[in-house]
């Protein structure tokens, strides 16, 4: 479960997302499960989750294990995270650039997978270096992103 992050933070992050129709408790459970699965299956310390703000059409980072820092967001198609979102497929780190710039993107992420529900983008999960490379990291991340995109059965009243 994310530490030191209260309800107002999750409400603010989710207010313009597809996930807004679900309670923040369900959202926290999904985030907690995703983080647990990534750490257990992929064995990395770097996990970033971005949620689509449908109003601004930006992917905004949610802070998992630390207090919220400066806002980090990507446009669809921008960098590794935005590329995974645009193409609706797992993307691995190559040379990615900031939007409208020839400056290379600075990121700790190595693989990003879109979180989709019925082909609608909800967000993106990104991971960094793994402690032990198996060659299956992209496939595992795709499976975890698919799990995160499944519509919760429990709905708020």
N, CA, C and O of each residue as an XYZ file, in Angstrom:
628
protein
N       0.854     -1.177      0.000
C       0.000      0.000      0.000
C       0.895      1.233      0.000
O       1.874      1.267      0.745
N       0.600      2.227     -0.793
C       1.416      3.428     -0.789
C       1.499      4.040      0.604
O       0.493      4.130      1.309
N       2.679      4.451      0.992
C       2.901      5.038      2.310
C       2.672      6.541      2.280
O       2.938      7.205      1.279
N       2.172      7.067      3.397
C       2.079      8.518      3.607
C       1.338      9.270      2.501
O       1.624     10.440      2.244
N       0.405      8.612      1.859
C      -0.354      9.291      0.828
C      -1.817      9.182      1.196
O      -2.366      8.082      1.255
N      -2.456     10.320      1.445
C      -3.827     10.323      1.917
C      -4.859     10.328      0.814
O      -4.534     10.411     -0.370
N      -6.118     10.238      1.231
C      -7.250     10.223      0.310
C      -7.273     11.427     -0.629
O      -7.555     11.249     -1.814
N      -6.989     12.650     -0.157
C      -7.067     13.788     -1.076
C      -6.131     13.646     -2.274
O      -6.474     14.057     -3.383
N      -4.956     13.066     -2.056
C      -4.001     12.892     -3.144
C      -4.582     11.956     -4.206
O      -4.555     12.272     -5.395
N      -5.109     10.803     -3.774
C      -5.668      9.851     -4.729
C      -6.887     10.438     -5.426
O      -7.078     10.224     -6.623
N      -7.707     11.171     -4.695
C      -8.886     11.789     -5.299
C      -8.471     12.789     -6.365
O      -9.083     12.852     -7.431
N      -7.438     13.570     -6.087
C      -6.958     14.573     -7.039
C      -6.402     13.899     -8.294
O      -6.697     14.325     -9.411
N      -5.607     12.858     -8.114
C      -5.000     12.158     -9.247
C      -6.076     11.527    -10.119
O      -5.986     11.562    -11.346
N      -7.092     10.952     -9.489
C      -8.085     10.181    -10.222
C      -9.246     10.990    -10.754
O     -10.023     10.472    -11.556
N      -9.396     12.220    -10.352
C     -10.627     12.945    -10.667
C     -10.906     13.060    -12.160
O     -12.068     13.092    -12.564
N      -9.892     13.121    -12.970
C     -10.102     13.236    -14.414
C      -9.713     11.970    -15.158
O      -9.381     12.020    -16.343
N      -9.753     10.841    -14.471
C      -9.374      9.592    -15.117
C     -10.570      8.661    -15.214
O     -11.587      8.855    -14.549
N     -10.427      7.659    -16.046
C     -11.437      6.631    -16.197
C     -11.692      5.959    -14.850
O     -12.810      5.528    -14.565
N     -10.655      5.874    -14.031
C     -10.775      5.218    -12.732
C     -11.575      6.031    -11.734
O     -11.869      5.543    -10.642
N     -11.936      7.259    -12.077
C     -12.653      8.125    -11.144
C     -13.986      7.534    -10.722
O     -14.485      7.847     -9.641
N     -14.566      6.692    -11.549
C     -15.859      6.136    -11.167
C     -15.726      5.050    -10.101
O     -16.732      4.596     -9.557
N     -14.522      4.636     -9.801
C     -14.308      3.654     -8.752
C     -13.829      4.353     -7.492
O     -13.238      5.430     -7.556
N     -14.085      3.741     -6.360
C     -13.660      4.355     -5.102
C     -12.144      4.386     -5.019
O     -11.458      3.584     -5.653
N     -11.631      5.318     -4.232
C     -10.179      5.399     -4.077
C      -9.648      4.173     -3.356
O      -8.473      3.837     -3.501
N     -10.497      3.490     -2.573
C     -10.071      2.267     -1.902
C      -9.752      1.194     -2.941
O      -8.723      0.525     -2.845
N     -10.622      1.028     -3.927
C     -10.366      0.056     -4.979
C      -9.122      0.462     -5.759
O      -8.306     -0.391     -6.107
N      -8.967      1.757     -6.037
C      -7.799      2.243     -6.755
C      -6.526      1.905     -5.974
O      -5.550      1.428     -6.553
N      -6.534      2.149     -4.675
C      -5.364      1.839     -3.841
C      -5.058      0.345     -3.873
O      -3.894     -0.052     -3.918
N      -6.099     -0.480     -3.850
C      -5.895     -1.924     -3.896
C      -5.266     -2.344     -5.215
O      -4.385     -3.204     -5.236
N      -5.707     -1.751     -6.308
C      -5.135     -2.062     -7.613
C      -3.661     -1.660     -7.642
O      -2.813     -2.441     -8.073
N      -3.357     -0.454     -7.189
C      -1.965      0.019     -7.168
C      -1.115     -0.881     -6.284
O      -0.016     -1.276     -6.672
N      -1.614     -1.203     -5.108
C      -0.885     -2.059     -4.175
C      -0.614     -3.432     -4.791
O       0.486     -3.968     -4.657
N      -1.606     -3.993     -5.460
C      -1.450     -5.303     -6.097
C      -0.443     -5.242     -7.231
O       0.385     -6.142     -7.373
N      -0.501     -4.198     -8.035
C       0.445     -4.042     -9.143
C       1.878     -3.964     -8.611
O       2.772     -4.640     -9.118
N       2.085     -3.142     -7.597
C       3.427     -2.990     -7.022
C       3.912     -4.327     -6.463
O       5.057     -4.717     -6.688
N       3.047     -5.023     -5.741
C       3.409     -6.326     -5.170
C       3.807     -7.311     -6.277
O       4.844     -7.967     -6.185
N       2.982     -7.409     -7.317
C       3.267     -8.345     -8.407
C       4.571     -8.018     -9.116
O       5.369     -8.910     -9.404
N       4.787     -6.745     -9.397
C       6.023     -6.357    -10.083
C       7.235     -6.717     -9.229
O       8.201     -7.293     -9.731
N       7.188     -6.383     -7.950
C       8.338     -6.669     -7.083
C       8.579     -8.167     -6.946
O       9.729     -8.606     -6.916
N       7.520     -8.949     -6.863
C       7.657    -10.396     -6.684
C       8.059    -11.125     -7.960
O       8.888    -12.035     -7.922
N       7.482    -10.734     -9.079
C       7.686    -11.473    -10.323
C       8.867    -10.943    -11.124
O       9.640    -11.725    -11.678
N       9.016     -9.625    -11.191
C      10.045     -9.038    -12.056
C      11.316     -8.689    -11.291
O      12.397     -8.639    -11.878
N      11.200     -8.450    -10.005
C      12.365     -8.229     -9.162
C      13.122     -6.941     -9.515
O      14.305     -6.959     -9.853
N      12.402     -5.843     -9.423
C      13.001     -4.525     -9.647
C      12.579     -3.588     -8.528
O      11.525     -3.768     -7.916
N      13.400     -2.596     -8.268
C      13.063     -1.590     -7.260
C      12.424     -0.358     -7.891
O      11.830      0.459     -7.187
N      12.539     -0.218     -9.199
C      12.006      0.967     -9.875
C      10.681      0.628    -10.540
O      10.633     -0.076    -11.548
N       9.609      1.143     -9.955
C       8.265      0.953    -10.491
C       7.599      2.320    -10.524
O       7.563      3.027     -9.516
N       7.078      2.685    -11.676
C       6.347      3.939    -11.805
C       5.013      3.640    -12.467
O       4.938      2.869    -13.423
N       3.959      4.261    -11.947
C       2.634      4.097    -12.504
C       2.119      5.472    -12.910
O       2.185      6.435    -12.146
N       1.610      5.535    -14.123
C       1.060      6.769    -14.671
C      -0.415      6.529    -14.990
O      -0.773      5.505    -15.573
N      -1.259      7.474    -14.606
C      -2.689      7.392    -14.860
C      -3.060      8.471    -15.878
O      -2.575      9.600    -15.804
N      -3.921      8.112    -16.823
C      -4.329      9.057    -17.854
C      -5.318     10.072    -17.295
O      -6.372      9.714    -16.771
N      -4.956     11.340    -17.417
C      -5.860     12.439    -17.105
C      -6.598     12.713    -18.415
O      -6.037     13.296    -19.343
N      -7.855     12.288    -18.480
C      -8.606     12.377    -19.734
C      -8.934     13.813    -20.125
O      -9.146     14.109    -21.301
N      -8.975     14.702    -19.138
C      -9.274     16.103    -19.433
C      -8.108     16.785    -20.155
O      -8.312     17.531    -21.113
N      -6.887     16.522    -19.685
C      -5.696     17.150    -20.267
C      -4.980     16.234    -21.258
O      -4.039     16.655    -21.930
N      -5.429     14.977    -21.346
C      -4.813     13.974    -22.201
C      -3.324     13.810    -21.894
O      -2.485     13.741    -22.793
N      -3.024     13.749    -20.594
C      -1.653     13.546    -20.111
C      -1.600     12.329    -19.210
O      -2.569     12.008    -18.521
N      -0.469     11.661    -19.220
C      -0.220     10.563    -18.281
C       0.489     11.160    -17.079
O       1.595     11.686    -17.203
N      -0.147     11.079    -15.912
C       0.411     11.676    -14.700
C       0.883     10.601    -13.743
O       0.177      9.631    -13.465
N       2.093     10.797    -13.248
C       2.680      9.818    -12.324
C       1.971      9.869    -10.983
O       1.649     10.938    -10.466
N       1.736      8.683    -10.434
C       1.283      8.605     -9.052
C       2.485      8.150     -8.237
O       3.286      7.330     -8.686
N       2.594      8.688     -7.049
C       3.746      8.385     -6.201
C       3.413      7.185     -5.338
O       2.415      7.193     -4.618
N       4.234      6.162     -5.406
C       3.931      4.879     -4.773
C       4.476      4.785     -3.353
O       3.700      4.676     -2.404
N       5.772      4.824     -3.194
C       6.384      4.599     -1.886
C       6.957      5.845     -1.248
O       7.630      5.777     -0.220
N       6.692      6.966     -1.852
C       7.220      8.195     -1.288
C       6.148      9.271     -1.349
O       5.151      9.137     -2.059
N       6.368     10.324     -0.603
C       5.423     11.441     -0.656
C       5.488     12.058     -2.041
O       6.531     12.036     -2.694
N       4.358     12.614     -2.486
C       4.348     13.209     -3.821
C       5.449     14.254     -3.996
O       5.644     15.124     -3.147
N       6.153     14.147     -5.097
C       7.182     15.121     -5.438
C       6.627     16.048     -6.501
O       5.420     16.280     -6.571
N       7.514     16.574     -7.323
C       7.039     17.447     -8.387
C       6.228     16.617     -9.379
O       6.472     15.424     -9.555
N       5.268     17.264    -10.019
C       4.406     16.546    -10.953
C       5.221     16.066    -12.143
O       5.979     16.825    -12.746
N       5.050     14.797    -12.465
C       5.698     14.218    -13.632
C       4.581     13.768    -14.555
O       3.705     13.003    -14.151
N       4.611     14.237    -15.787
C       3.582     13.828    -16.730
C       4.184     13.707    -18.126
O       5.199     14.324    -18.447
N       3.527     12.896    -18.937
C       3.941     12.690    -20.320
C       2.736     12.857    -21.222
O       1.626     12.450    -20.876
N       2.957     13.448    -22.364
C       1.925     13.495    -23.404
C       1.905     12.124    -24.076
O       2.898     11.396    -24.051
N       0.782     11.786    -24.666
C       0.690     10.539    -25.418
C       1.724     10.599    -26.542
O       1.741     11.547    -27.327
N       2.578      9.590    -26.614
C       3.626      9.547    -27.634
C       4.957     10.096    -27.173
O       5.960      9.944    -27.872
N       4.992     10.736    -26.008
C       6.230     11.349    -25.509
C       7.011     10.366    -24.644
O       6.481      9.826    -23.673
N       8.254     10.140    -24.994
C       9.129      9.283    -24.200
C       8.667      7.833    -24.181
O       7.773      7.447    -24.935
N       9.270      7.049    -23.331
C       8.972      5.627    -23.208
C       7.531      5.413    -22.745
O       6.811      4.585    -23.303
N       7.118      6.156    -21.731
C       5.773      6.035    -21.169
C       4.718      6.415    -22.207
O       3.759      5.675    -22.424
N       4.896      7.557    -22.837
C       3.942      8.019    -23.834
C       3.889      7.138    -25.071
O       2.837      7.000    -25.695
N       5.022      6.542    -25.427
C       5.073      5.641    -26.574
C       4.272      4.369    -26.300
O       3.539      3.893    -27.168
N       4.412      3.824    -25.102
C       3.627      2.637    -24.730
C       2.136      2.965    -24.780
O       1.324      2.143    -25.205
N       1.790      4.167    -24.344
C       0.389      4.595    -24.353
C      -0.125      4.763    -25.787
O      -1.219      4.299    -26.108
N       0.636      5.407    -26.626
C       0.199      5.674    -28.007
C      -0.010      4.384    -28.787
O      -1.008      4.237    -29.492
N       0.919      3.461    -28.665
C       0.887      2.255    -29.489
C       0.128      1.093    -28.833
O      -0.058      0.038    -29.439
N      -0.303      1.305    -27.594
C      -1.024      0.254    -26.845
C      -0.238     -1.050    -26.821
O      -0.799     -2.135    -26.977
N       1.070     -0.924    -26.623
C       1.903     -2.119    -26.545
C       3.111     -1.883    -25.646
O       3.502     -0.744    -25.391
N       3.691     -2.979    -25.173
C       4.877     -2.895    -24.331
C       5.997     -2.251    -25.140
O       6.231     -2.602    -26.296
N       6.686     -1.301    -24.506
C       7.765     -0.574    -25.170
C       9.019     -0.700    -24.318
O       8.963     -0.573    -23.095
N      10.139     -0.948    -24.962
C      11.403     -1.049    -24.231
C      12.258      0.170    -24.530
O      12.074      0.854    -25.537
N      13.194      0.421    -23.632
C      14.020      1.617    -23.725
C      14.938      1.552    -24.928
O      15.753      0.640    -25.067
N      14.791      2.518    -25.775
C      15.711      2.757    -26.872
C      16.096      4.211    -26.697
O      16.254      4.676    -25.569
N      16.244      4.915    -27.761
C      16.447      6.357    -27.655
C      15.093      7.030    -27.761
O      14.478      7.029    -28.827
N      14.633      7.596    -26.677
C      13.382      8.336    -26.704
C      13.686      9.783    -26.371
O      14.619     10.088    -25.628
N      12.887     10.658    -26.932
C      13.145     12.087    -26.807
C      11.943     12.800    -26.195
O      10.805     12.339    -26.288
N      12.228     13.930    -25.572
C      11.168     14.771    -25.044
C      10.391     15.354    -26.210
O      10.941     15.598    -27.284
N       9.099     15.576    -25.980
C       8.244     16.115    -27.037
C       8.785     17.465    -27.527
O       9.135     18.333    -26.728
N       8.846     17.620    -28.841
C       9.271     18.875    -29.443
C      10.716     19.238    -29.170
O      11.068     20.417    -29.187
N      11.567     18.243    -28.916
C      12.945     18.524    -28.550
C      13.861     17.452    -29.129
O      13.424     16.341    -29.430
N      15.119     17.795    -29.278
C      16.092     16.795    -29.688
C      16.845     16.275    -28.460
O      17.811     15.522    -28.578
N      16.374     16.700    -27.269
C      16.991     16.279    -26.014
C      16.507     14.879    -25.640
O      15.304     14.618    -25.625
N      17.446     13.979    -25.338
C      17.079     12.617    -24.951
C      16.338     12.632    -23.620
O      16.604     13.446    -22.735
N      15.401     11.702    -23.517
C      14.641     11.559    -22.280
C      15.554     10.994    -21.194
O      16.330     10.071    -21.443
N      15.457     11.555    -19.989
C      16.218     11.042    -18.851
C      15.232     10.266    -17.982
O      14.338     10.855    -17.374
N      15.395      8.953    -17.925
C      14.494      8.126    -17.144
C      15.222      6.902    -16.609
O      16.199      6.437    -17.196
N      14.736      6.395    -15.496
C      15.262      5.155    -14.929
C      14.509      3.956    -15.491
O      14.899      2.810    -15.268
N      13.432      4.222    -16.217
C      12.599      3.147    -16.738
C      13.257      2.460    -17.926
O      13.928      3.097    -18.739
N      13.055      1.162    -18.011
C      13.594      0.370    -19.121
C      12.488     -0.271    -19.956
O      12.678     -0.537    -21.143
N      11.321     -0.523    -19.330
C      10.190     -1.146    -20.014
C       8.919     -0.469    -19.524
O       8.791     -0.171    -18.336
N       7.969     -0.222    -20.444
C       6.680      0.360    -20.073
C       5.569     -0.418    -20.767
O       5.700     -0.811    -21.927
N       4.466     -0.638    -20.035
C       3.320     -1.364    -20.585
C       2.047     -0.579    -20.318
O       1.848     -0.070    -19.215
N       1.187     -0.479    -21.321
C      -0.061      0.259    -21.127
C      -1.055     -0.546    -20.283
O      -1.110     -1.773    -20.358
N      -1.827      0.173    -19.488
C      -2.935     -0.426    -18.751
C      -4.177     -0.100    -19.577
O      -4.539      1.065    -19.743
N      -4.820     -1.143    -20.091
C      -5.962     -0.966    -20.979
C      -7.195     -1.669    -20.427
O      -7.089     -2.688    -19.746
N      -8.350     -1.120    -20.725
C      -9.618     -1.775    -20.442
C     -10.479     -1.633    -21.680
O     -10.833     -0.521    -22.071
N     -10.819     -2.758    -22.303
C     -11.599     -2.751    -23.547
C     -10.993     -1.783    -24.563
O     -11.700     -0.985    -25.178
N      -9.683     -1.869    -24.727
C      -8.904     -1.058    -25.660
C      -8.902      0.437    -25.333
O      -8.505      1.254    -26.164
N      -9.345      0.795    -24.127
C      -9.293      2.188    -23.675
C      -8.103      2.331    -22.730
O      -7.954      1.552    -21.788
N      -7.263      3.321    -22.982
C      -6.079      3.554    -22.165
C      -6.465      4.088    -20.792
O      -7.195      5.073    -20.681
N      -5.965      3.427    -19.743
C      -6.165      3.895    -18.372
C      -4.886      4.505    -17.816
O      -4.928      5.467    -17.050
N      -3.748      3.935    -18.207
C      -2.472      4.393    -17.681
C      -1.336      3.553    -18.230
O      -1.494      2.823    -19.209
N      -0.179      3.671    -17.573
C       1.021      2.946    -17.990
C       1.797      2.531    -16.744
O       1.891      3.291    -15.780
N       2.348      1.328    -16.771
C       3.256      0.858    -15.721
C       4.650      0.822    -16.324
O       4.842      0.301    -17.423
N       5.626      1.375    -15.609
C       7.011      1.339    -16.061
C       7.898      0.690    -15.024
O       7.677      0.843    -13.823
N       8.911     -0.042    -15.488
C       9.876     -0.656    -14.570
C      11.289     -0.274    -14.997
O      11.551      0.040    -16.158
N      12.192     -0.311    -14.013
C      13.596     -0.018    -14.272
C      14.413     -1.290    -14.396
O      13.901     -2.349    -14.759
N      15.691     -1.163    -14.087
C      16.611     -2.304    -14.148
C      16.128     -3.431    -13.244
O      15.600     -3.190    -12.158
N      16.317     -4.663    -13.707
C      15.978     -5.817    -12.872
C      17.255     -6.364    -12.252
O      18.347     -6.243    -12.808
N      17.084     -6.969    -11.087
C      18.256     -7.517    -10.397
C      18.762     -8.789    -11.070
O      19.961     -9.068    -11.065
N      17.844     -9.555    -11.647
C      18.240    -10.770    -12.345
C      17.431    -10.837    -13.641
O      16.213    -11.014    -13.604
N      18.092    -10.699    -14.765
C      17.413    -10.681    -16.053
C      17.043    -12.108    -16.463
O      17.882    -13.008    -16.486
N      15.754    -12.285    -16.786
C      15.275    -13.597    -17.225
C      14.929    -13.589    -18.711
O      14.844    -14.646    -19.337
N      14.730    -12.407    -19.273
C      14.320    -12.306    -20.656
C      12.803    -12.274    -20.811
O      12.288    -12.089    -21.914
N      12.093    -12.456    -19.700
C      10.629    -12.479    -19.728
C      10.004    -11.239    -19.097
O       8.789    -11.191    -18.902
N      10.815    -10.242    -18.779
C      10.312     -9.066    -18.067
C       9.180     -8.359    -18.824
O       8.183     -7.965    -18.219
N       9.331     -8.199    -20.129
C       8.296     -7.518    -20.917
C       6.983     -8.300    -20.890
O       5.910     -7.718    -20.733
N       7.075     -9.615    -21.043
C       5.869    -10.454    -21.030
C       5.189    -10.402    -19.662
O       3.965    -10.307    -19.572
N       5.991    -10.466    -18.603
C       5.417    -10.411    -17.253
C       4.762     -9.059    -16.988
O       3.683     -8.992    -16.400
N       5.415     -7.983    -17.422
C       4.852     -6.651    -17.210
C       3.533     -6.497    -17.970
O       2.597     -5.877    -17.466
N       3.458     -7.054    -19.170
C       2.213     -7.032    -19.942
C       1.094     -7.743    -19.193
O      -0.032     -7.249    -19.143
N       1.397     -8.894    -18.613
C       0.392     -9.642    -17.850
C      -0.079     -8.830    -16.650
O      -1.277     -8.775    -16.373
N       0.845     -8.203    -15.940
C       0.491     -7.390    -14.769
C      -0.343     -6.190    -15.191
O      -1.312     -5.846    -14.514
N       0.016     -5.545    -16.302
C      -0.773     -4.411    -16.806
C      -2.177     -4.865    -17.196
O      -3.150     -4.142    -16.979
N      -2.281     -6.051    -17.766
C      -3.603     -6.592    -18.122
C      -4.446     -6.832    -16.875
O      -5.649     -6.569    -16.874
N      -3.819     -7.327    -15.822
C      -4.529     -7.533    -14.550
C      -5.011     -6.192    -14.005
O      -6.144     -6.083    -13.537
N      -4.163     -5.180    -14.062
C      -4.524     -3.846    -13.551
C      -5.682     -3.234    -14.342
O      -6.444     -2.430    -13.806
N      -5.812     -3.610    -15.603
C      -6.852     -3.033    -16.443
C      -8.198     -3.712    -16.352
O      -9.178     -3.231    -16.921
N      -8.261     -4.825    -15.643
C      -9.536     -5.528    -15.511
C     -10.496     -4.686    -14.692
O     -10.138     -4.159    -13.639
N     -11.704     -4.568    -15.180
C     -12.715     -3.753    -14.490
C     -13.000     -4.354    -13.125
O     -13.310     -5.541    -13.021
N     -12.896     -3.534    -12.061
C     -13.223     -4.046    -10.732
C     -14.694     -4.457    -10.672
O     -15.557     -3.771    -11.220
N     -14.974     -5.566    -10.011
C     -16.348     -6.038     -9.904
C     -17.138     -5.214     -8.888
O     -18.347     -5.029     -9.023
N     -16.436     -4.727     -7.879
C     -17.092     -3.940     -6.839
C     -17.154     -2.494     -7.286
O     -16.132     -1.910     -7.648
N     -18.330     -1.916     -7.267
C     -18.495     -0.518     -7.680
C     -19.006      0.298     -6.511
O     -19.702     -0.218     -5.637
N     -18.661      1.564     -6.502
C     -19.183      2.400     -5.413
C     -20.694      2.524     -5.522
O     -21.240      2.419     -6.620
N     -21.387      2.746     -4.397
C     -22.849      2.860     -4.422
C     -23.324      4.062     -5.208
O     -24.528      4.291     -5.319
